[in-house]
Amino acid sequence: MSRRQRLRLILVLGSLIAVGPLTIDMYLPALPAIVDDFATSSAAVQLTLTGTLVGLALGQLLIGPLSDAVGRRTPLIAGTALHVVASVCCALAPNIVVLGGLRVVQGLGAAAASVIAMAVVRDLFSGAAFAQLLSRLLLVMGAAPVLAPTLGSELLRWTQWRGVFAALAVFGVLLMLIAVLGLQETLPPARRQRGGVLPTARLYGSLLRDRTFVGLVLVAGLAMAAIFAYVGGSSFVLQGQYGLDEQQFGLAFGAGAVGLIAATQANVRLLRRYSPQRILAAALLVGSAAGLALLGFAATGLGGLPALLAALWLVLAAAGLALPNAPALALTRHGEAAGTASALLGAAQFGIGALAAPLVGMLGTGAVAMALVVAGGLVSALVVLHLVVRPARLAPPEPEPVVVAAH
């Protein structure tokens, strides 16, 4: 694959992966406005975020095996169409209950882009090459959480929160055009799995019997839970507790995402010298320490908002190192069922993340509640890594030849 072809692939797949973060993050500055508009509680509005994550998790479990059976393009286009329809309906939602239900459907549609983009990378690459390309993809995907709250806050200058969902519908239409025109089939018929409930159940069963794979999936899910705890609580903490307006919140949120992006790109260079499991272990150690520092700053008020943001920046940077390497190590073990394996991985990430957001809401809307879940997720990921995965015993993945699948 030439450098130009690889760059085109990164841009296409990055656009697909970005639909999930945009769907999750773009409406964050509007959460307080939705609370006021529907005369409901912050916890109820945070459940709309949980609904999206549940939809993303369930959708991946369904679409992953389907893409292994029928190919990548058809499920991608159908899922994106569902996302467009759900986004339009969200813009017209009459109450918080309907909005929450529609956010589940919206997540189901967004799941197609997330799981298939990951499966396409695994169709073409393996081992360290997989982790390197995934790091490049995270650079493109990282623009989504940087831009999404800022875009949302700018839209709120001209429209109400419903306009954010209308914008997501427009993005979905653009995404469909990208999928139709820019992505060729990467799973030829000879490599497809036989469809059906029983074969799919057996395939999931074989994945769940792989202790190392399950451990890496849990590590990725717990690290993602720390991020979603921040995503779910940050608007209430930074706007409610620290008094930032919608535009200032967008800038602060974007600054944290810059740390995540910088770390994903540093990961490409680190992989030239260190194994993915070594980088993963170091990242979770640093992330756990930063999470505990965040909890200390939130509980004591020491250092004020600057100290809180600095600790959050370190947390997100550590996550930026962990997230490319945990999936790469997990999916390298099961290249024969990349769609199903990436679906299980994505479902764990979004499913555990779906628990993190309402947990923050139940604990409160202050910085301590958010920091407690952030630190808990990273510390738990570190424990699972050493007790279940045991990185010291994990052999480095052997690189496979990089090939372009038949079209």
C-alpha positions in Angstrom: 0.0 0.0 0.0 1.5 3.3 -1.1 1.8 6.3 1.3 -1.0 8.1 -0.6 -3.3 5.1 -0.4 -2.6 4.8 3.3 -3.3 8.5 3.9 -6.6 8.2 2.0 -7.5 5.1 4.1 -6.8 7.0 7.3 -9.0 9.9 6.3 -11.9 7.7 5.2 -11.7 5.5 8.3 -11.1 8.4 10.6 -14.3 10.0 9.3 -16.2 6.8 10.1 -14.8 6.5 13.6 -15.5 10.2 14.3 -19.2 9.7 14.1 -19.3 8.1 17.5 -17.5 10.8 19.4 -19.4 13.5 17.5 -22.7 11.9 18.5 -21.6 11.6 22.1 -19.8 15.0 22.5 -21.4 17.6 20.3 -24.5 18.1 22.5 -22.5 18.3 25.8 -22.6 22.1 26.1 -26.4 21.9 25.7 -27.0 19.6 28.7 -27.9 22.3 31.1 -30.2 23.9 28.5 -31.9 20.5 28.0 -32.4 20.3 31.8 -34.2 23.7 31.8 -36.2 23.0 28.6 -37.7 19.8 29.8 -37.8 20.9 33.5 -36.0 17.7 34.5 -32.9 16.7 36.5 -29.3 16.6 35.5 -29.2 12.9 36.2 -32.1 12.3 33.8 -30.3 14.3 31.1 -27.1 12.3 31.7 -29.1 9.2 31.0 -29.5 10.4 27.4 -25.7 10.1 27.2 -26.0 6.6 28.7 -28.6 5.7 26.0 -26.2 6.6 23.3 -23.5 4.4 24.8 -25.9 1.5 25.3 -26.9 1.8 21.6 -23.3 1.9 20.5 -22.5 -1.2 22.6 -25.6 -3.3 21.4 -25.1 -2.1 17.8 -21.6 -3.4 17.7 -22.5 -6.8 19.0 -25.1 -7.1 16.2 -23.2 -5.4 13.4 -19.8 -7.0 14.0 -20.8 -10.6 13.3 -23.1 -9.4 10.4 -20.1 -7.7 8.8 -18.0 -10.9 9.1 -20.8 -12.7 7.3 -21.9 -10.3 4.5 -18.9 -7.9 4.2 -18.2 -4.4 5.5 -20.0 -2.0 3.1 -23.7 -3.0 3.4 -24.0 -2.9 7.2 -22.0 0.4 7.2 -24.4 2.1 4.8 -27.5 0.7 6.5 -26.3 1.8 10.0 -25.4 5.3 8.8 -28.9 5.7 7.3 -30.4 4.7 10.7 -28.2 7.3 12.4 -29.4 10.0 10.1 -33.1 9.2 10.7 -32.6 9.0 14.5 -30.8 12.4 14.5 -33.7 14.1 12.8 -36.1 12.5 15.3 -33.9 13.6 18.2 -34.3 17.2 17.0 -38.0 16.8 17.2 -38.2 15.0 20.6 -41.1 16.3 22.7 -39.8 15.2 26.1 -36.7 13.7 27.9 -38.1 10.1 27.8 -38.5 10.2 24.0 -35.1 11.8 23.6 -33.5 9.1 25.7 -35.0 6.4 23.6 -34.0 8.0 20.3 -30.4 8.4 21.6 -30.3 4.6 21.9 -31.3 4.3 18.3 -28.8 7.0 17.3 -26.1 5.0 19.0 -27.2 1.8 17.2 -26.6 3.6 13.9 -23.3 5.1 14.9 -22.1 1.7 16.0 -21.9 0.5 12.3 -19.2 3.1 11.5 -17.2 2.4 14.7 -17.0 -1.4 14.4 -16.6 -1.6 10.7 -13.8 1.0 10.6 -11.9 -1.1 13.2 -12.6 -4.3 11.3 -11.3 -2.8 8.0 -8.0 -1.9 9.7 -7.7 -5.5 11.0 -8.5 -6.8 7.5 -5.5 -5.1 6.2 -3.0 -4.9 9.1 -1.8 -6.8 12.2 0.5 -6.4 15.2 2.6 -3.3 15.6 1.4 -2.1 12.1 -2.2 -2.3 13.4 -1.3 -0.2 16.5 0.6 2.4 14.4 -2.3 2.8 12.0 -4.8 2.9 14.8 -2.7 5.7 16.4 -3.0 7.7 13.1 -6.7 7.0 13.0 -7.0 8.4 16.6 -5.4 11.6 15.3 -8.3 12.0 12.9 -10.8 10.8 15.4 -9.3 13.0 18.0 -10.4 16.1 16.1 -14.0 15.0 16.9 -13.9 15.5 20.7 -11.8 18.6 20.2 -14.2 20.1 17.7 -17.5 18.6 18.9 -18.2 20.7 22.1 -16.8 23.8 20.4 -19.0 23.2 17.4 -22.0 22.5 19.7 -21.3 25.7 21.6 -21.0 27.8 18.5 -24.3 26.3 17.1 -25.9 27.3 20.4 -25.1 30.9 19.6 -27.5 30.7 16.6 -30.0 27.9 17.5 -31.3 25.9 20.4 -30.1 22.4 21.4 -32.3 20.8 18.7 -30.1 22.4 16.1 -27.2 20.3 17.3 -29.1 17.1 16.3 -30.0 18.6 12.9 -26.3 19.2 12.3 -25.6 15.5 13.3 -28.1 14.4 10.6 -26.3 16.5 8.0 -23.0 14.9 9.1 -24.5 11.5 8.7 -25.5 12.2 5.1 -22.0 13.3 4.3 -20.7 10.1 6.0 -22.9 8.0 3.8 -21.4 9.6 0.7 -17.9 8.9 2.0 -18.8 5.2 2.7 -20.4 4.8 -0.8 -17.6 6.6 -2.8 -14.5 6.2 -0.7 -14.5 2.7 0.9 -14.1 -0.5 -1.1 -15.0 -3.9 0.3 -12.0 -5.3 2.3 -13.5 -8.7 3.2 -13.7 -11.0 0.1 -16.3 -13.8 0.1 -13.7 -16.5 0.7 -12.8 -15.0 4.1 -16.4 -14.5 5.3 -17.8 -16.3 8.3 -21.0 -18.4 8.0 -23.9 -16.4 9.4 -26.6 -17.5 11.8 -27.3 -17.4 15.5 -25.5 -20.6 16.5 -22.3 -19.9 14.6 -22.2 -16.4 16.0 -22.8 -17.7 19.6 -20.0 -20.2 19.2 -17.7 -17.5 17.8 -18.5 -15.2 20.8 -17.9 -18.2 23.1 -14.5 -18.9 21.7 -13.5 -15.3 22.2 -14.8 -15.2 25.8 -12.7 -18.4 26.6 -9.5 -16.5 25.7 -8.5 -15.1 29.1 -5.9 -12.7 27.7 -8.4 -11.4 25.1 -11.1 -10.9 27.8 -8.6 -9.1 30.0 -7.5 -6.7 27.3 -11.2 -6.0 26.5 -11.8 -5.2 30.1 -8.7 -3.0 30.3 -9.9 -1.1 27.2 -13.4 -0.8 28.6 -12.3 0.5 32.0 -10.0 3.0 30.4 -12.8 4.2 28.2 -15.1 4.4 31.3 -12.7 6.9 32.8 -13.0 9.1 29.7 -16.8 8.8 29.6 -16.9 9.8 33.3 -15.1 13.0 32.3 -17.4 13.4 29.3 -20.6 12.9 31.3 -19.6 15.1 34.2 -17.4 17.8 32.7 -20.1 20.2 31.5 -21.7 20.2 35.0 -18.4 20.5 36.8 -16.8 23.2 34.6 -19.9 25.2 33.9 -21.9 24.7 37.1 -19.1 24.5 39.7 -16.4 26.6 38.1 -18.6 29.0 36.2 -17.3 28.6 32.7 -19.7 29.7 29.9 -20.5 27.4 26.9 -17.7 28.7 24.8 -15.1 28.5 27.6 -16.2 25.0 28.3 -15.7 24.1 24.6 -12.1 25.4 24.8 -11.3 23.6 28.0 -12.8 20.3 26.8 -10.8 20.7 23.5 -7.6 21.3 25.4 -8.0 18.0 27.2 -8.6 16.2 23.8 -5.4 17.8 22.5 -3.5 15.8 25.2 -5.2 12.6 24.1 -4.3 13.3 20.4 -0.7 14.2 21.2 -0.3 10.9 23.1 -1.7 8.8 20.3 0.9 10.3 17.9 3.7 9.9 20.4 2.6 6.2 20.5 3.6 5.8 16.9 7.2 6.7 17.8 7.2 4.7 21.0 6.2 1.6 19.1 9.4 1.7 17.2 11.3 1.1 20.4 8.9 -0.6 22.8 6.3 -3.3 22.7 2.6 -2.4 22.8 2.2 -4.2 26.2 5.0 -2.3 27.7 3.5 1.0 26.6 0.1 -0.1 27.8 1.4 -0.9 31.3 3.3 2.4 31.6 0.3 4.4 30.4 -2.1 2.8 32.9 0.4 3.4 35.8 0.7 7.1 34.9 -3.0 7.4 34.3 -3.9 5.8 37.7 -1.5 8.2 39.4 -3.0 11.2 37.6 -6.5 10.0 38.4 -5.7 9.8 42.1 -4.2 13.3 41.9 -7.3 14.5 40.2 -9.4 13.1 43.1 -7.1 14.8 45.6 -7.4 18.2 43.9 -11.2 17.8 43.6 -11.7 16.9 47.2 -9.4 19.6 48.7 -9.7 22.4 46.2 -5.9 22.7 46.1 -4.7 24.5 43.1 -8.2 25.4 41.9 -9.3 25.0 38.3 -5.8 25.0 36.8 -4.7 22.0 39.0 -7.9 20.2 38.1 -7.4 20.7 34.4 -3.7 19.7 34.5 -4.6 16.4 36.2 -7.4 15.8 33.6 -4.9 16.5 30.8 -2.5 13.9 32.2 -5.4 11.4 32.5 -6.5 11.9 28.9 -2.9 11.7 27.7 -2.4 8.4 29.4 -5.7 7.2 27.9 -4.3 8.2 24.5 -1.4 5.9 25.0 -3.5 3.0 26.4 -6.4 3.0 23.9 -4.5 2.2 20.7 -2.4 -0.6 22.3 -5.1 -2.6 24.2 -7.3 -3.1 21.1 -4.2 -3.9 18.9 -3.1 -6.6 21.3 -6.6 -8.0 21.6 -7.5 -8.0 17.9 -4.2 -9.4 16.8 -5.1 -12.6 18.6 -8.3 -13.1 16.5 -7.7 -11.9 12.9 -10.0 -14.7 11.6 -13.0 -13.0 13.1 -12.0 -9.3 13.1 -15.6 -8.0 12.9 -16.9 -10.1 15.8 -13.8 -9.5 17.9 -13.8 -5.7 17.4 -17.6 -5.7 18.1 -17.0 -7.4 21.5 -14.2 -4.9 22.2 -16.3 -1.9 21.2 -19.3 -3.2 23.1 -17.2 -3.5 26.3 -15.8 0.0 25.8 -19.2 1.7 25.3 -21.0 -0.7 27.7 -18.7 0.0 30.6 -18.7 3.6 29.6 -22.5 3.6 29.7 -22.3 2.7 33.4 -19.7 5.4 34.1 -21.9 8.4 33.0 -24.9 7.7 35.2 -22.7 6.7 38.1 -21.2 10.2 38.1 -24.8 11.6 38.1 -25.8 9.4 41.0 -22.8 10.5 43.0 -23.4 14.1 42.3 -22.6 16.9 39.8 -19.4 18.1 41.5 -15.8 17.5 40.7 -15.4 14.9 43.4 -18.0 12.6 41.8 -16.4 12.9 38.4 -12.9 12.4 39.7 -13.9 9.4 41.8 -15.2 7.5 38.7 -12.2 8.6 36.6 -9.7 7.4 39.1 -11.6 4.2 39.8 -11.7 3.3 36.1 -8.0 3.7 35.6 -6.9 2.0 38.8 -9.2 -0.9 38.0 -7.8 -1.2 34.5 -4.2 -1.3 35.9 -5.3 -4.1 38.3 -6.9 -6.1 35.6 -3.9 -5.7 33.3 -1.5 -7.2 35.9 -3.8 -9.8 37.4 -5.6 -11.1 34.3 -3.6 -10.1 31.2 -0.1 -10.4 32.9 1.8 -8.3 30.3 5.2 -9.7 31.3 4.0 -13.1 30.0 2.4 -11.7 26.9 4.5 -12.5 23.9 4.8 -9.7 21.4 2.5 -10.1 18.4 4.3 -11.4 15.4 3.9 -9.0 12.4 2.0 -10.2 9.4 2.6 -9.0 5.9 0.7 -5.9 5.2 -1.6 -6.5 2.2 -4.6 -4.9 0.6 -7.6 -7.2 0.6 -9.3 -8.0 -2.7 -11.9 -5.6 -3.8 
